[in-house]
Amino acid sequence: MATSTTRPAVSRVLVAGASIAGPALAHWLARAGVDVVLLERAERLRDEGHNIDVRGAGREVLRRMGLEQEVLANTTGEAGTRFVDERGRTMGAFPASTSATGGPTAEVEVLRGRLSRLLLDSCTGLPGTVEVRFGEQVADVHEDADGVDVQLASGARERVDLVVLAEGLRSRTRDRVFGLERGEHVRELGMYFAYLAVPREPGDDDWWTFQLLGRGRSAHLRPDDVGSTRGLLAFRADVPGLDQLEPAAQSAVLRRVFTGAGPAAERLAAATAEHPFYFEAIGQARMPRWSQGRVVLAGDTAHCASPMSGMSTTLALVGTHVLAGELTRPGASLEGALQAYERRVRPVVDAAQKLPPGTPAVGNPRSTAAIRVIGAVVGLAASRPVQRLRLGERLISPPADVELPRYEHLAA
């Protein structure tokens, strides 16, 4: 797969997936003069989505893109995180962090769809072109020594130097191209999440309310900047396949699981019968390699750390910056670039995938006694002396402060 060093390793790339990793990679490739075809299987850019945070090295990537201030101007305004027991009593509260790395509420909290749109908008006016095609996906790939022939679901064909799959944790294209069984190399965490937006009520405030409910359940209310409240229902279950059910059946499961769980949980569960929601099984991608020939994985498709890590978005930004930097480095070969990408990013991923001890049980305990123990720990971490030293913030912050390589050829 060696590529001559007399020409760039890639000049035309097809990227599948337009959430976070896909548009971020397209930006960096186009900045280096590479032409990109960006596919999204949805019919439009999905503006929906829950609150996500960007930390540490992810903030530095936004800064290098020239997007940091624009993203900061589009945050949700979340004031901090409040941990609440099953009776609604506050166990501890952590104001929003003012650092690039610390705290459960980061300085950058933004709706996923908003960040996706900002990244996509940043792809205009660059030396390379970015052609976005909605309602399209990869059907098949055939590669040879000089490139890849890509068959698209619409029947169209593309000839490119490289295919990048950034379709999410459960990418079927990845499984097909890499010859995997469904779910192979996905570490299931025994959790289901349901995300939705509900009308804002007078009692809703600008804090993330994280309520532990017992029986392996939790309910979350978070502010957004569009006049609604973002809700999340989480529950532990060893029953596989609930994410494959029809939405009506998933709503029924949620209403049954959260019956008697209190006003916030029952409000959200009932709302799933009337409002759109996204239901997923939580897991991590544990791929032994991220490339095969002229196909490479990026974002959650390569290394999803799970929402409980607080690092998936940061990993997507860091990983795609490194991938683009290595692919467009002067004199680089394609094979060498893909090896360097994995060599540089894999240690960061390994650290992020090491979830805090007891996860997911610590955030979704089964017993009242466990809630009391967690409450005592949270209360101590949130106390003034501990917060003054920022020890509590360090205890619950993901490992986001990593050193990024410099790519002078991608500098603005």
Backbone hydrogen bonds in HBPLUS format (Angstrom, degrees):
<---DONOR---> <-ACCEPTOR-->    atom                        ^
c    i                          cat <-CA-CA->   ^        H-A-AA   ^      H-
h    n   atom  resd res      DA  || num        DHA   H-A  angle D-A-AA Bond
n    s   type  num  typ     dist DA aas  dist angle  dist       angle   num
A0035-ASP N   A0011-SER O   3.03 MM  24  6.17 168.9  2.04 145.8 142.3     1
A0161-ASP N   A0012-ARG O   2.85 MM 149  5.69 170.3  1.86 157.2 160.0     2
A0013-VAL N   A0035-ASP O   2.94 MM  22  6.42 156.0  1.99 158.8 166.4     3
A0037-VAL N   A0013-VAL O   2.93 MM  24  6.37 156.7  1.99 154.9 161.8     4
A0014-LEU N   A0162-LEU O   3.03 MM 148  6.42 166.6  2.05 163.3 165.7     5
A0164-VAL N   A0014-LEU O   2.81 MM 150  6.20 161.7  1.84 161.4 166.9     6
A0015-VAL N   A0037-VAL O   2.82 MM  22  6.14 164.8  1.85 159.1 163.8     7
A0039-LEU N   A0015-VAL O   2.81 MM  24  6.19 166.6  1.83 164.8 169.5     8
A0016-ALA N   A0164-VAL O   2.84 MM 148  6.23 164.7  1.87 170.3 175.4     9
A0166-ALA N   A0016-ALA O   2.75 MM 150  5.59 156.9  1.80 158.0 164.2    10
A0017-GLY N   A0039-LEU O   2.78 MM  22  5.71 163.6  1.80 146.4 151.7    11
A0024-ALA N   A0020-ILE O   3.11 MM   4  6.14 158.7  2.16 152.6 159.3    12
A0025-LEU N   A0021-ALA O   2.90 MM   4  6.01 163.0  1.93 153.8 158.0    13
A0026-ALA N   A0022-GLY O   2.94 MM   4  6.16 161.0  1.98 152.1 158.1    14
A0027-HIS N   A0023-PRO O   2.94 MM   4  6.13 154.0  2.00 146.0 151.9    15
A0028-TRP N   A0024-ALA O   3.27 MM   4  6.62 165.7  2.29 151.3 152.6    16
A0029-LEU N   A0025-LEU O   2.93 MM   4  6.15 167.7  1.94 160.7 164.4    17
A0030-ALA N   A0026-ALA O   2.90 MM   4  5.92 166.7  1.92 150.3 154.6    18
A0031-ARG N   A0027-HIS O   2.89 MM   4  6.06 146.8  2.00 146.5 156.5    19
A0032-ALA N   A0028-TRP O   3.26 MM   4  6.51 136.9  2.46 136.6 146.3    20
A0032-ALA N   A0029-LEU O   3.00 MM   3  5.22 131.5  2.24 100.0 113.1    21
A0034-VAL N   A0029-LEU O   2.98 MM   5  5.20 159.9  2.02 143.8 137.5    22
A0033-GLY N   A0030-ALA O   2.96 MM   3  4.91 162.2  1.99 105.1 109.7    23
A0128-GLY N   A0030-ALA O   2.77 MM  98  4.02 150.1  1.86 134.5 136.7    24
A0036-VAL N   A0129-THR O   2.75 MM  93  6.06 165.4  1.77 156.8 161.8    25
A0131-GLU N   A0036-VAL O   2.88 MM  95  6.25 165.9  1.90 163.3 163.1    26
A0038-LEU N   A0131-GLU O   2.80 MM  93  5.95 164.4  1.82 152.1 157.6    27
A0133-ARG N   A0038-LEU O   2.87 MM  95  6.23 161.2  1.91 163.9 166.8    28
A0040-GLU N   A0133-ARG O   3.00 MM  93  6.27 145.9  2.12 162.5 157.2    29
A0135-GLY N   A0040-GLU O   2.76 MM  95  6.00 114.3  2.20 152.5 168.3    30
A0136-GLU N   A0040-GLU O   3.18 MM  96  5.74 162.0  2.22 123.3 124.7    31
A0135-GLY N   A0042-ALA O   2.73 MM  93  4.97 147.2  1.83 134.4 130.8    32
A0112-ARG N   A0050-HIS O   3.04 MM  62  5.94 155.9  2.10 156.2 160.9    33
A0052-ILE N   A0110-VAL O   2.86 MM  58  5.54 162.5  1.89 148.6 153.2    34
A0110-VAL N   A0052-ILE O   2.90 MM  58  5.54 163.7  1.92 163.2 164.6    35
A0054-VAL N   A0108-VAL O   3.20 MM  54  5.58 146.9  2.31 143.4 150.7    36
A0058-GLY N   A0055-ARG O   2.72 MM   3  5.26 136.1  1.91 158.9 151.2    37
A0056-GLY N   A0100-ALA O   2.53 MM  44  4.96 160.6  1.56 132.5 138.5    38
A0059-ARG N   A0056-GLY O   3.00 MM   3  5.37 125.3  2.31 105.2 118.2    39
A0060-GLU N   A0056-GLY O   3.23 MM   4  6.68 149.4  2.33 142.9 151.7    40
A0057-ALA N   A0400-ALA O   3.06 MM 343  6.23 162.1  2.10 156.6 151.8    41
A0061-VAL N   A0057-ALA O   2.99 MM   4  6.33 146.3  2.11 143.9 152.5    42
A0062-LEU N   A0058-GLY O   3.09 MM   4  6.45 160.8  2.13 148.1 152.2    43
A0063-ARG N   A0059-ARG O   2.90 MM   4  6.17 149.5  1.99 144.8 154.2    44
A0064-ARG N   A0060-GLU O   2.92 MM   4  6.21 155.1  1.98 148.2 153.9    45
A0065-MET N   A0061-VAL O   2.94 MM   4  6.22 139.2  2.11 145.4 157.5    46
A0067-LEU N   A0062-LEU O   2.86 MM   5  5.11 157.6  1.91 161.7 156.6    47
A0066-GLY N   A0063-ARG O   3.05 MM   3  5.11 146.4  2.16  99.2 109.6    48
A0071-VAL N   A0067-LEU O   2.91 MM   4  6.08 160.5  1.94 163.8 169.3    49
A0072-LEU N   A0068-GLU O   2.91 MM   4  6.16 161.5  1.94 153.1 158.7    50
A0073-ALA N   A0069-GLN O   3.02 MM   4  6.21 137.7  2.20 137.6 148.3    51
A0074-ASN N   A0071-VAL O   2.89 MM   3  5.08 156.1  1.95 108.1 116.0    52
A0076-THR N   A0109-GLU O   2.83 MM  33  5.90 152.5  1.91 149.4 155.9    53
A0079-ALA N   A0206-ASP O   2.65 MM 127  5.53 168.9  1.66 152.4 156.5    54
A0096-ALA N   A0079-ALA O   2.82 MM  17  5.31 150.8  1.90 132.3 124.9    55
A0208-TRP N   A0080-GLY O   2.83 MM 128  6.11 176.1  1.83 163.2 163.5    56
A0081-THR N   A0094-PHE O   2.82 MM  13  5.20 156.7  1.87 147.0 150.2    57
A0094-PHE N   A0081-THR O   2.77 MM  13  5.20 161.4  1.81 153.5 160.0    58
A0082-ARG N   A0208-TRP O   2.75 MM 126  5.97 172.1  1.76 166.0 165.6    59
A0210-PHE N   A0082-ARG O   2.85 MM 128  6.00 170.8  1.86 161.2 164.4    60
A0083-PHE N   A0092-GLY O   2.87 MM   9  5.45 166.6  1.89 173.5 176.7    61
A0091-MET N   A0083-PHE O   2.73 MM   8  5.54 170.2  1.74 152.4 156.0    62
A0084-VAL N   A0210-PHE O   2.87 MM 126  5.95 164.9  1.89 148.0 148.2    63
A0212-LEU N   A0084-VAL O   2.96 MM 128  6.34 159.0  2.00 170.5 167.2    64
A0085-ASP N   A0089-ARG O   2.93 MM   4  5.44 159.0  1.97 144.7 148.8    65
A0088-GLY N   A0085-ASP O   2.94 MM   3  5.31 164.5  1.96 117.5 121.5    66
A0097-SER N   A0105-THR O   2.98 MM   8  6.20 175.9  1.98 164.7 164.7    67
A0114-ARG N   A0111-LEU O   3.02 MM   3  5.21 120.4  2.38 101.7 116.9    68
A0115-LEU N   A0111-LEU O   3.03 MM   4  6.39 162.8  2.07 163.1 167.1    69
A0116-SER N   A0112-ARG O   2.95 MM   4  6.17 161.2  1.99 153.9 159.8    70
A0117-ARG N   A0113-GLY O   3.04 MM   4  6.22 156.1  2.10 142.2 147.9    71
A0118-LEU N   A0114-ARG O   2.98 MM   4  6.26 159.1  2.02 151.1 156.8    72
A0119-LEU N   A0115-LEU O   2.96 MM   4  6.15 160.6  1.99 152.7 157.5    73
A0120-LEU N   A0116-SER O   2.96 MM   4  6.18 158.3  2.01 146.8 153.2    74
A0121-ASP N   A0117-ARG O   2.83 MM   4  6.01 162.7  1.86 152.5 157.2    75
A0122-SER N   A0118-LEU O   3.12 MM   4  6.25 137.9  2.31 136.8 147.1    76
A0122-SER N   A0119-LEU O   3.19 MM   3  5.17 127.9  2.47  92.7 106.2    77
A0123-CYS N   A0120-LEU O   3.05 MM   3  5.48 163.8  2.07 113.9 118.8    78
A0124-THR N   A0121-ASP O   3.44 MM   3  6.14 169.2  2.45 119.1 119.5    79
A0153-ALA N   A0137-GLN O   2.90 MM  16  5.61 159.0  1.94 159.3 161.7    80
A0139-ALA N   A0151-GLN O   2.75 MM  12  5.42 158.0  1.80 152.4 154.6    81
A0140-ASP N   A0151-GLN O   3.08 MM  11  5.01 153.0  2.16 139.5 139.8    82
A0151-GLN N   A0140-ASP O   2.83 MM  11  5.01 162.8  1.85 145.9 151.1    83
A0142-HIS N   A0149-ASP O   2.87 MM   7  5.14 153.1  1.94 149.9 158.0    84
A0149-ASP N   A0142-HIS O   2.74 MM   7  5.14 177.3  1.74 156.0 155.1    85
A0144-ASP N   A0147-GLY O   2.88 MM   3  5.58 163.8  1.91 164.3 167.2    86
A0148-VAL N   A0160-VAL O   2.75 MM  12  5.33 157.6  1.80 162.1 164.4    87
A0160-VAL N   A0148-VAL O   3.00 MM  12  5.33 160.7  2.03 151.5 156.1    88
A0150-VAL N   A0158-GLU O   2.77 MM   8  5.07 169.9  1.78 158.6 161.7    89
A0158-GLU N   A0150-VAL O   2.96 MM   8  5.07 150.8  2.05 139.9 148.6    90
A0152-LEU N   A0156-ALA O   2.89 MM   4  5.32 169.4  1.90 168.6 165.0    91
A0155-GLY N   A0152-LEU O   2.95 MM   3  5.38 158.9  2.00 114.6 121.7    92
A0163-VAL N   A0294-ARG O   2.96 MM 131  6.30 161.3  1.99 158.6 164.8    93
A0296-VAL N   A0163-VAL O   2.92 MM 133  6.38 158.4  1.96 161.0 168.1    94
A0165-LEU N   A0296-VAL O   2.92 MM 131  6.34 158.1  1.97 156.3 163.4    95
A0298-ALA N   A0165-LEU O   3.02 MM 133  6.12 152.1  2.10 156.7 151.1    96
A0175-ASP N   A0171-SER O   3.32 MM   4  6.58 163.1  2.35 138.5 142.5    97
A0176-ARG N   A0172-ARG O   2.94 MM   4  6.14 156.9  1.99 147.4 153.7    98
A0177-VAL N   A0173-THR O   2.89 MM   4  6.03 174.1  1.89 159.9 161.3    99
A0178-PHE N   A0174-ARG O   2.85 MM   4  5.80 163.4  1.88 154.2 159.2   100
A0180-LEU N   A0175-ASP O   2.71 MM   5  4.54 158.1  1.76 140.2 145.2   101
A0179-GLY N   A0176-ARG O   3.35 MM   3  5.14 154.1  2.42  94.7 102.1   102
A0184-GLU N   A0181-GLU O   2.93 MM   3  5.32 165.1  1.96 133.4 135.1   103
A0186-VAL N   A0183-GLY O   3.15 MM   3  5.33 144.4  2.28 131.9 126.2   104
A0286-ARG N   A0185-HIS O   2.78 MM 101  5.09 173.7  1.78 157.6 158.0   105
A0187-ARG N   A0284-GLN O   2.74 MM  97  5.02 157.2  1.79 154.8 157.7   106
A0284-GLN N   A0187-ARG O   2.92 MM  97  5.02 145.3  2.04 129.0 140.1   107
A0189-LEU N   A0282-ILE O   3.05 MM  93  5.82 165.9  2.07 154.3 149.9   108
A0237-ALA N   A0190-GLY O   3.00 MM  47  5.44 155.0  2.07 126.5 134.5   109
A0282-ILE N   A0191-MET O   2.94 MM  91  5.36 170.7  1.95 144.0 146.5   110
A0192-TYR N   A0235-PHE O   2.96 MM  43  5.58 151.9  2.04 151.8 160.7   111
A0235-PHE N   A0192-TYR O   3.08 MM  43  5.58 154.5  2.15 151.6 158.7   112
A0193-PHE N   A0280-GLU O   2.94 MM  87  5.47 161.6  1.97 158.3 164.4   113
A0280-GLU N   A0193-PHE O   2.90 MM  87  5.47 162.3  1.93 158.2 163.8   114
A0194-ALA N   A0233-LEU O   2.88 MM  39  5.17 144.7  2.00 148.0 157.5   115
A0233-LEU N   A0194-ALA O   2.97 MM  39  5.17 156.2  2.03 144.4 152.2   116
A0195-TYR N   A0278-TYR O   2.80 MM  83  5.13 161.2  1.83 149.9 154.7   117
A0278-TYR N   A0195-TYR O   2.89 MM  83  5.13 155.9  1.95 143.8 151.9   118
A0196-LEU N   A0231-GLY O   3.05 MM  35  5.28 154.2  2.12 147.4 147.4   119
A0231-GLY N   A0196-LEU O   2.71 MM  35  5.28 173.7  1.71 163.3 165.2   120
A0198-VAL N   A0229-THR O   2.85 MM  31  5.38 166.3  1.87 159.3 162.9   121
A0229-THR N   A0198-VAL O   2.92 MM  31  5.38 170.6  1.93 164.5 167.1   122
A0204-ASP N   A0201-GLU O   2.95 MM   3  5.45 159.6  1.99 120.2 126.9   123
A0209-THR N   A0221-LEU O   2.87 MM  12  5.20 158.2  1.91 156.9 160.3   124
A0221-LEU N   A0209-THR O   3.10 MM  12  5.20 152.8  2.18 138.2 146.6   125
A0211-GLN N   A0219-ALA O   2.90 MM   8  5.24 170.4  1.91 170.2 167.8   126
A0219-ALA N   A0211-GLN O   3.03 MM   8  5.24 152.7  2.10 141.6 150.2   127
A0213-LEU N   A0217-ARG O   3.10 MM   4  5.32 165.9  2.12 141.6 139.0   128
A0217-ARG N   A0214-GLY O   3.15 MM   3  5.59 144.4  2.28 110.8 119.4   129
A0215-ARG N   A0366-ARG O   2.81 MM 151  3.78 166.0  1.83 104.1 105.0   130
A0216-GLY N   A0365-PRO O   2.91 MM 149  4.87 154.5  1.98 112.0 115.2   131
A0236-ARG N   A0216-GLY O   2.85 MM  20  5.10 145.9  1.97 139.6 150.8   132
A0218-SER N   A0234-ALA O   2.97 MM  16  5.28 146.8  2.08 150.1 149.4   133
A0234-ALA N   A0218-SER O   3.04 MM  16  5.28 172.4  2.04 155.3 154.6   134
A0220-HIS N   A0232-LEU O   2.84 MM  12  4.93 149.7  1.93 154.4 157.6   135
A0232-LEU N   A0220-HIS O   2.98 MM  12  4.93 148.0  2.09 139.2 141.3   136
A0222-ARG N   A0230-ARG O   2.83 MM   8  5.05 152.1  1.90 150.4 157.7   137
A0230-ARG N   A0222-ARG O   2.82 MM   8  5.05 156.3  1.87 160.9 160.5   138
A0244-GLN N   A0241-GLY O   2.94 MM   3  5.27 158.5  1.99 110.9 118.0   139
A0245-LEU N   A0242-LEU O   3.25 MM   3  5.48 164.6  2.27 107.7 112.3   140
A0249-ALA N   A0246-GLU O   2.97 MM   3  5.39 120.9  2.33 111.0 125.4   141
A0250-GLN N   A0246-GLU O   2.98 MM   4  6.31 155.9  2.04 154.6 162.5   142
A0251-SER N   A0247-PRO O   2.84 MM   4  6.04 156.8  1.89 152.6 158.5   143
A0252-ALA N   A0248-ALA O   3.10 MM   4  6.33 151.4  2.19 139.2 146.5   144
A0253-VAL N   A0249-ALA O   3.01 MM   4  6.31 152.5  2.08 145.2 152.4   145
A0254-LEU N   A0250-GLN O   2.97 MM   4  6.27 162.3  2.00 152.2 156.3   146
A0255-ARG N   A0251-SER O   2.93 MM   4  6.18 162.5  1.96 152.9 157.4   147
A0256-ARG N   A0252-ALA O   3.03 MM   4  6.17 149.2  2.13 143.3 151.5   148
A0257-VAL N   A0253-VAL O   2.86 MM   4  6.05 166.5  1.87 157.5 161.3   149
A0258-PHE N   A0254-LEU O   3.01 MM   4  6.05 157.2  2.06 150.1 155.1   150
A0259-THR N   A0256-ARG O   3.43 MM   3  5.36 169.6  2.45 102.9 105.4   151
A0261-ALA N   A0258-PHE O   3.14 MM   3  5.17 156.2  2.20 129.7 125.1   152
A0266-GLU N   A0262-GLY O   2.98 MM   4  6.03 167.9  1.99 163.4 167.4   153
A0267-ARG N   A0263-PRO O   2.87 MM   4  5.84 148.0  1.98 143.5 152.3   154
A0268-LEU N   A0264-ALA O   3.11 MM   4  6.39 161.2  2.15 149.0 152.9   155
A0269-ALA N   A0265-ALA O   2.88 MM   4  6.08 166.5  1.90 154.1 158.3   156
A0270-ALA N   A0266-GLU O   2.95 MM   4  5.93 162.3  1.99 141.9 147.0   157
A0271-ALA N   A0267-ARG O   3.07 MM   4  6.19 146.4  2.18 139.2 148.6   158
A0272-THR N   A0269-ALA O   3.25 MM   3  5.51 145.0  2.38 101.9 111.1   159
A0273-ALA N   A0270-ALA O   3.16 MM   3  5.85 162.1  2.19 116.2 121.6   160
A0274-GLU N   A0271-ALA O   2.95 MM   3  5.33 156.3  2.01 111.3 118.9   161
A0275-HIS N   A0271-ALA O   2.79 MM   4  5.78 156.3  1.84 167.0 175.1   162
A0285-ALA N   A0304-CYS O   3.07 MM  19  4.95 147.9  2.18 122.7 132.1   163
A0297-LEU N   A0290-TRP O   2.76 MM   7  5.23 157.2  1.81 162.8 167.9   164
A0292-GLN N   A0295-VAL O   2.81 MM   3  5.36 161.2  1.84 161.8 167.5   165
A0295-VAL N   A0292-GLN O   3.11 MM   3  5.36 150.0  2.20 120.4 129.6   166
A0302-ALA N   A0299-GLY O   2.97 MM   3  5.61 140.0  2.14 116.5 126.0   167
A0303-HIS N   A0299-GLY O   2.98 MM   4  6.21 169.0  2.00 154.3 157.6   168
A0304-CYS N   A0300-ASP O   3.14 MM   4  3.84 140.6  2.31 120.9 110.7   169
A0309-SER N   A0306-SER O   3.05 MM   3  5.64 163.3  2.08 117.5 122.8   170
A0310-GLY N   A0307-PRO O   3.25 MM   3  5.63 142.7  2.39 106.5 115.4   171
A0315-LEU N   A0311-MET O   2.81 MM   4  5.97 162.4  1.84 161.9 167.3   172
A0316-ALA N   A0312-SER O   2.95 MM   4  6.17 151.5  2.04 143.0 150.8   173
A0317-LEU N   A0313-THR O   3.04 MM   4  6.34 157.8  2.09 151.0 156.0   174
A0318-VAL N   A0314-THR O   2.89 MM   4  6.08 167.7  1.91 155.4 159.1   175
A0319-GLY N   A0315-LEU O   2.74 MM   4  5.68 166.0  1.76 149.6 154.6   176
A0320-THR N   A0316-ALA O   3.11 MM   4  6.05 163.1  2.14 140.5 145.2   177
A0321-HIS N   A0317-LEU O   3.16 MM   4  6.18 150.7  2.25 139.0 146.9   178
A0322-VAL N   A0318-VAL O   3.05 MM   4  6.31 162.2  2.08 154.5 158.7   179
A0323-LEU N   A0319-GLY O   2.88 MM   4  6.07 162.2  1.92 148.8 154.5   180
A0324-ALA N   A0320-THR O   2.96 MM   4  6.01 171.1  1.96 145.8 148.5   181
A0325-GLY N   A0321-HIS O   2.89 MM   4  5.96 156.4  1.95 142.9 150.7   182
A0326-GLU N   A0322-VAL O   2.89 MM   4  6.06 157.0  1.94 153.9 158.5   183
A0327-LEU N   A0323-LEU O   2.95 MM   4  6.12 161.5  1.98 150.9 156.6   184
A0328-THR N   A0324-ALA O   3.02 MM   4  6.07 150.3  2.11 149.1 155.3   185
A0329-ARG N   A0326-GLU O   3.42 MM   3  5.13 160.3  2.46  95.7 101.4   186
A0332-ALA N   A0329-ARG O   3.02 MM   3  5.51 162.0  2.06 144.4 142.5   187
A0337-ALA N   A0333-SER O   2.88 MM   4  5.99 153.7  1.95 147.7 155.2   188
A0338-LEU N   A0334-LEU O   3.04 MM   4  6.27 163.2  2.07 155.8 158.9   189
A0339-GLN N   A0335-GLU O   3.09 MM   4  6.29 154.5  2.16 146.8 153.9   190
A0340-ALA N   A0336-GLY O   2.92 MM   4  6.09 156.3  1.98 145.7 152.4   191
A0341-TYR N   A0337-ALA O   2.92 MM   4  6.11 156.9  1.98 149.6 155.7   192
A0342-GLU N   A0338-LEU O   3.24 MM   4  6.44 165.7  2.27 143.9 146.4   193
A0343-ARG N   A0339-GLN O   2.93 MM   4  6.09 160.1  1.97 148.3 154.8   194
A0344-ARG N   A0340-ALA O   2.91 MM   4  6.01 155.9  1.97 151.6 156.5   195
A0345-VAL N   A0341-TYR O   3.05 MM   4  6.09 159.7  2.10 149.5 155.2   196
A0346-ARG N   A0342-GLU O   2.94 MM   4  5.45 159.7  1.98 142.6 148.0   197
A0348-VAL N   A0345-VAL O   3.01 MM   3  5.38 121.7  2.36 111.2 125.7   198
A0349-VAL N   A0345-VAL O   3.06 MM   4  6.36 158.8  2.11 158.0 164.8   199
A0350-ASP N   A0346-ARG O   2.87 MM   4  6.10 164.3  1.89 159.0 163.3   200
A0351-ALA N   A0347-PRO O   3.15 MM   4  6.33 155.7  2.21 142.0 147.3   201
A0352-ALA N   A0348-VAL O   3.07 MM   4  6.31 157.4  2.12 145.2 151.5   202
A0353-GLN N   A0349-VAL O   2.88 MM   4  6.05 149.3  1.97 157.4 165.2   203
A0354-LYS N   A0351-ALA O   3.31 MM   3  5.52 157.2  2.37 103.0 109.7   204
A0355-LEU N   A0353-GLN O   3.06 MM   2  5.64 116.2  2.49 109.4  92.6   205
A0359-THR N   A0356-PRO O   3.06 MM   3  5.74 158.2  2.11 147.4 147.5   206
A0361-ALA N   A0358-GLY O   2.69 MM   3  5.50 106.5  2.23 139.0 148.3   207
A0362-VAL N   A0358-GLY O   2.94 MM   4  5.28 146.9  2.06 119.3 127.7   208
A0363-GLY N   A0360-PRO O   3.28 MM   3  5.81 135.6  2.49 110.5 120.1   209
A0364-ASN N   A0361-ALA O   3.05 MM   3  4.90 141.7  2.20  96.9 108.6   210
A0371-ILE N   A0367-SER O   3.20 MM   4  6.55 150.4  2.29 140.0 147.7   211
A0372-ARG N   A0368-THR O   3.03 MM   4  6.37 151.6  2.11 148.6 156.0   212
A0373-VAL N   A0369-ALA O   3.09 MM   4  6.44 155.3  2.15 148.7 154.7   213
A0374-ILE N   A0370-ALA O   2.94 MM   4  6.17 169.0  1.96 154.2 157.1   214
A0375-GLY N   A0371-ILE O   2.80 MM   4  5.92 153.9  1.86 145.4 153.7   215
A0376-ALA N   A0372-ARG O   3.00 MM   4  6.25 148.0  2.10 144.0 151.3   216
A0377-VAL N   A0373-VAL O   3.13 MM   4  6.48 157.8  2.18 150.5 155.8   217
A0378-VAL N   A0374-ILE O   2.85 MM   4  6.08 167.7  1.87 157.9 161.4   218
A0379-GLY N   A0375-GLY O   2.83 MM   4  5.88 158.0  1.88 143.5 150.4   219
A0380-LEU N   A0376-ALA O   3.05 MM   4  6.23 151.9  2.13 141.3 148.1   220
A0381-ALA N   A0377-VAL O   2.95 MM   4  6.23 164.5  1.97 152.0 156.3   221
A0382-ALA N   A0378-VAL O   2.88 MM   4  6.04 143.1  2.02 147.4 157.6   222
A0383-SER N   A0380-LEU O   3.14 MM   3  5.19 157.6  2.19 103.3 110.3   223
A0387-GLN N   A0383-SER O   2.86 MM   4  6.02 167.9  1.88 163.0 167.2   224
A0388-ARG N   A0384-ARG O   2.83 MM   4  5.87 148.8  1.93 149.8 158.0   225
A0389-LEU N   A0386-VAL O   3.11 MM   3  5.29 129.8  2.37  99.7 112.3   226
A0391-LEU N   A0386-VAL O   3.22 MM   5  5.65 152.2  2.30 155.0 151.0   227
A0390-ARG N   A0387-GLN O   2.93 MM   3  4.56 145.1  2.06  92.4 103.6   228
A0394-ARG N   A0390-ARG O   3.20 MM   4  6.37 150.9  2.29 135.8 143.0   229
A0395-LEU N   A0391-LEU O   2.94 MM   4  6.22 148.6  2.04 147.5 156.5   230
A0396-ILE N   A0392-GLY O   3.25 MM   4  6.52 149.8  2.35 149.0 154.5   231
A0400-ALA N   A0398-PRO O   2.85 MM   2  5.66 126.0  2.15 114.9  98.6   232
A0402-VAL N   A0400-ALA O   3.10 MM   2  5.94 122.2  2.45 110.6  94.7   233
A0410-LEU N   A0407-TYR O   2.93 MM   3  5.53 160.6  1.97 117.8 124.3   234
A0411-ALA N   A0408-GLU O   3.18 MM   3  5.17 162.1  2.21 103.1 108.6   235
